[in-house]
Amino acid sequence: MAKVSQIALFSLVICLSSLLRLAVATVTANPPATATANPPATATATANPPTTATDANPPTTTIATANPPATATDANPPAAATSTANPPTTATAKGKFIVEGKVYCDTCRIEFETRLSEPLKGAVVNLECRNRTDGRLVSHTQDVVTDESGAYKINVEGDHADEICEVSLVKSPRVDCNDPTEAWRKSRVVLTMKDGVNGPQRFANNLGFKKKVPLPECVQVLTEMGYFELNQEEEGHSHAP
């Protein structure tokens, strides 16, 4: 009985072995489809990528340089008023001037100022304008008095391009210095805007009265200035044969 069982078991093993060989042969002859044979279509970034802002037909966007808003510096800026378009009326445009100058005491009686000259407070001056052709008096100002520093200011109206205007000495406040200088008893000033001078101010040369008796210090001052040497040379030339 045991022998029969062994034979039956051996036959069963042989049968199973044959079936296994048959199965292996079948699988080798007809292998099943794999993922690499016919892979299913998958959505990748390169197959059918979605439309983005950088596609062939991107949406139109407005930028600052396409149609910039109009500014003050555009092709047609609003007209602006300037100072040269309608200049304000000034004193000189109306023909108003201010004449300034000084009056001094010539303490050395030499007809010009030195370091010893003294300002004359209370001196009186005025301004006259005369016709260039016939010397006829056209206008004159009221008398003006000098201040502490011997300075004065005279207000004059009108344009005097065709006239000769001069500031003149009228009176000295000092009895010891009331002799008008010959060279500087008058000073000419130009009172017109046609001479190319801008502004209302006009300056006259300083005017002087001579002291009756020169100061003792004048000798030293004039020597330092070489005034005496110049006079001696002139006298020498005048006495030459």
C-alpha positions in Angstrom: 0.0 0.0 0.0 2.8 2.4 0.8 4.4 1.7 -2.4 1.2 2.5 -4.3 1.0 5.9 -2.5 4.6 6.8 -3.5 3.9 6.0 -7.1 0.8 8.1 -7.1 2.6 11.0 -5.5 5.4 10.8 -8.0 2.9 10.8 -10.8 1.3 13.9 -9.3 4.6 15.7 -9.1 5.3 14.8 -12.8 1.9 16.1 -13.8 2.3 19.4 -11.9 5.7 19.8 -13.4 4.3 19.4 -16.9 1.5 21.9 -16.2 4.1 24.5 -14.9 6.2 24.1 -18.1 3.1 24.5 -20.2 2.2 27.7 -18.3 5.7 29.2 -18.6 5.8 28.4 -22.4 2.4 30.1 -22.8 3.5 33.2 -21.0 6.7 33.5 -23.0 4.8 33.1 -26.3 2.2 35.8 -25.5 3.6 38.3 -22.9 1.0 40.7 -21.4 1.0 44.3 -22.4 3.1 46.6 -20.3 3.1 50.3 -19.4 5.9 50.9 -22.0 4.2 49.1 -24.9 1.2 51.4 -25.3 1.6 54.0 -22.5 -1.6 55.9 -21.9 -1.6 59.5 -23.0 -0.7 61.8 -20.1 -0.9 65.6 -19.9 2.6 67.0 -19.9 3.9 70.5 -20.0 5.2 70.0 -23.5 2.2 68.1 -25.1 -0.6 70.7 -24.9 0.6 73.5 -22.6 -2.1 75.9 -21.3 -2.1 79.4 -22.8 0.0 81.8 -20.7 0.7 85.6 -20.7 3.7 84.9 -23.0 1.8 83.0 -25.7 1.6 84.0 -29.3 -1.5 86.1 -28.7 -1.0 87.7 -25.3 -3.6 90.1 -24.0 -3.1 93.7 -24.8 -1.8 95.8 -21.9 -1.5 99.6 -21.6 1.9 101.0 -20.7 2.9 104.5 -19.5 4.6 105.5 -22.7 1.7 104.5 -25.0 -0.5 107.5 -24.3 1.0 109.6 -21.5 -1.3 112.2 -19.9 -0.7 115.8 -20.9 1.6 117.7 -18.6 2.8 121.3 -18.2 5.7 120.5 -20.6 3.7 119.0 -23.4 3.7 120.3 -27.0 1.0 122.9 -26.1 1.8 124.1 -22.5 -0.3 126.9 -21.1 1.1 130.4 -21.7 2.8 131.8 -18.7 3.2 135.5 -17.9 6.8 136.6 -17.6 8.4 139.7 -16.1 9.5 140.8 -19.6 6.0 140.4 -21.1 4.5 143.2 -19.1 7.2 144.7 -16.9 5.9 146.8 -14.0 6.2 150.5 -14.2 9.2 151.8 -12.3 10.4 155.2 -11.1 12.9 155.3 -14.0 10.2 154.3 -16.5 8.2 157.4 -15.4 11.3 159.6 -15.6 12.0 159.9 -11.9 15.6 160.1 -10.6 17.5 160.5 -7.4 20.7 162.6 -7.5 23.2 162.0 -4.7 26.4 163.7 -3.7 28.4 165.3 -0.9 29.7 168.7 0.1 33.0 169.2 1.9 35.2 171.9 3.3 38.5 172.3 1.5 40.7 173.0 4.5 43.9 173.3 2.4 42.4 175.6 -0.3 43.7 173.4 -3.1 40.4 172.8 -5.0 40.3 169.0 -4.3 39.8 166.7 -1.4 42.5 165.5 1.0 42.5 163.5 4.2 42.1 166.8 6.0 38.9 167.7 4.2 35.8 168.0 6.4 32.2 167.1 5.5 29.9 170.1 5.7 26.6 169.6 7.6 23.9 172.1 6.7 25.3 173.1 3.3 22.7 174.1 0.8 22.6 172.9 -2.8 20.1 172.8 -5.7 19.8 171.4 -9.2 19.0 173.3 -12.4 18.4 172.0 -16.0 19.0 174.4 -19.0 18.3 174.0 -22.7 21.3 172.7 -24.5 21.0 175.2 -27.4 20.2 178.6 -25.8 21.0 178.0 -22.1 17.4 178.8 -21.1 16.4 177.6 -17.7 14.0 174.8 -18.1 13.6 173.5 -14.5 15.1 173.7 -11.1 14.6 172.1 -7.7 14.1 173.5 -4.2 17.1 173.9 -2.0 18.4 170.8 -0.3 20.4 170.7 2.9 23.2 168.2 3.6 23.2 165.8 6.6 25.8 164.9 9.2 28.1 163.4 6.6 27.7 166.2 4.2 25.5 164.0 1.9 22.3 165.1 0.1 19.6 163.6 -2.2 17.6 165.4 -4.8 14.5 164.0 -6.3 14.0 164.9 -10.0 11.1 164.2 -12.3 11.0 164.0 -16.1 13.5 163.0 -18.7 16.1 165.7 -19.5 17.8 164.2 -22.5 17.9 167.6 -24.3 19.0 169.6 -21.3 22.2 170.2 -19.3 21.5 169.5 -15.6 23.9 170.6 -12.8 24.0 170.5 -9.0 25.3 173.9 -7.6 26.5 175.2 -4.3 24.1 177.7 -2.7 25.3 178.4 0.8 27.8 177.2 3.4 26.9 176.8 7.1 30.4 177.9 8.2 31.7 181.5 8.1 35.3 180.2 8.1 34.7 177.9 5.1 32.3 179.6 2.7 34.4 180.4 -0.4 33.1 178.2 -3.2 35.8 176.3 -5.1 36.3 177.2 -8.7 36.5 173.7 -10.0 33.8 172.1 -7.9 31.1 174.7 -7.3 29.0 172.8 -9.8 28.6 169.2 -10.9 26.9 168.0 -14.1 24.6 164.9 -14.0 22.8 163.1 -16.9 19.1 162.7 -16.2 17.8 160.4 -19.0 17.2 156.8 -19.6 18.5 157.1 -23.1 22.2 157.0 -21.9 22.0 153.3 -21.2 22.3 153.7 -17.4 19.8 151.5 -15.5 18.2 152.5 -12.2 17.0 155.8 -10.8 20.2 156.8 -9.0 22.6 159.3 -10.4 25.8 160.5 -8.6 27.3 163.9 -8.8 30.9 164.8 -8.0 31.5 166.1 -4.5 31.3 169.9 -4.2 33.4 172.0 -1.9 33.8 175.3 -0.1 37.3 176.6 0.7 38.5 177.4 4.2 39.6 181.1 4.5 42.8 180.1 6.2 44.5 176.7 5.4 45.2 174.4 8.3 48.9 174.1 9.4 48.9 170.4 8.7 48.3 171.0 5.0 52.0 171.5 4.3 52.8 168.0 5.5 49.8 166.5 3.7 50.6 168.2 0.4 54.3 167.3 0.7 53.3 163.7 1.1 51.2 164.0 -2.0 54.0 165.6 -4.0 51.9 168.7 -4.5 54.7 171.2 -3.7 57.2 169.4 -5.9 54.7 169.7 -8.8 54.2 173.4 -8.2 58.0 174.0 -8.0 58.4 172.2 -11.4 55.6 174.3 -12.9 57.1 177.5 -11.5 60.6 176.5 -12.9 59.1 176.0 -16.4 57.3 179.3 -16.2 60.5 181.2 -15.3 62.6 179.5 -18.0 64.0 181.9 -20.7 
